[in-house]
Amino acid sequence: MQILDGKELAKEIRQELAAEVEKRAAMGKRAPHLAAVLVGDDPASQVYVRNKVRSCEKVGFRSTLIRKGADTTEAELLGIVQQLNADETVDGFIVQLPLPGHINEERVTLAIDPRKDVDGFHPANFGRMAQGLPCYLPATPAGVMEMLRRYEIETSGKEVVVLGRSNIVGTPMSILLSRKGSPGNATVTLCHSRTQDLAAHTRRADILVAAIGIPEFVKADMVKDGVVVIDVGINRVDAPGTEKGYRLCGDVDFESVGSKASWITPVPGGVGQLTVVSLLINTLKAANGEVFA
Ligand code: NAD
């Protein structure tokens, strides 16, 4: 078993991004600028946004964090989105999801100018992705693609099984891997909560991508020898007696599945590390005007 080391890869990509920032500076161009809007006080969202802002600092990007209380109205948030759309000093921005229940996430996502939608959640970007046109790829699937590319994992003609069909992970993952290209050209099966005899599918997988949000769901008897495992899940499980009282784990039972796998991503230290870096890559593309020329 070999480890697909997201931490190491993220470091490598951050160095490349920092070099790009310096190149831009030498040409008299300002640093790429990412803004993030955080509404409410969801603890996980706070951690995610903090990581995004910190990652900007690490590579020399400018970042702006706009924090709003849980009682922010939808109209107020839409006003902020409009301001960011119009602000020429901001290259790209994200509105951290989930939003408080009284705010319609779809309306907010649709209000974001697709040219600044570095999360790639706007249907204009999703549609462009599906058609293989230049777009901002959603960060987590983009990170997985980057990992497959850099580790030179062959996907062409392979059986890929994706577990989970969310708009941000499973569905785009299935589209990207089945599309023409490298990585890509795979034969993809998308499994979800209504799939019957899931293990019959997973056992056929040369590459298994798990994104369902159930701790250690995939066990050794569900995979074949030599499988490449991409574990997107990030789950908190109780760990009494430890300092934090919990531990993080993926959707795959790392110990048992790892013993059969050729390659596997650890959790933490795998896909999650690349998600933030992909957001930075999109922000650089936005600053360079590469996507919507
Ligand atoms: P989600 O909760 O939106 O969707 C879960 C999907 O899993 C659904 O499509 C559902 O049909 C499917 N599913 C649920 N139970 C199933 C079962 N028993 N068998 C087969 N399919 C089943 O999920 P999401 O937002 O895509 O997140 C999935 C996991 O990935 C979570 O653990 C999340 O924390 C993690 N995640 C990680 C990153 C990262 O940066 N690594 C980014 C986003 C999400």
Residues whose N, C-alpha, C, O or C-beta is under 5 A from the ligand:
A	BS01	NAD	T140 G164 R165 S166 V169 G170 C191 H192 S193 A211 I212 G213 V232 G233 I234 N235 V271 G272 T275
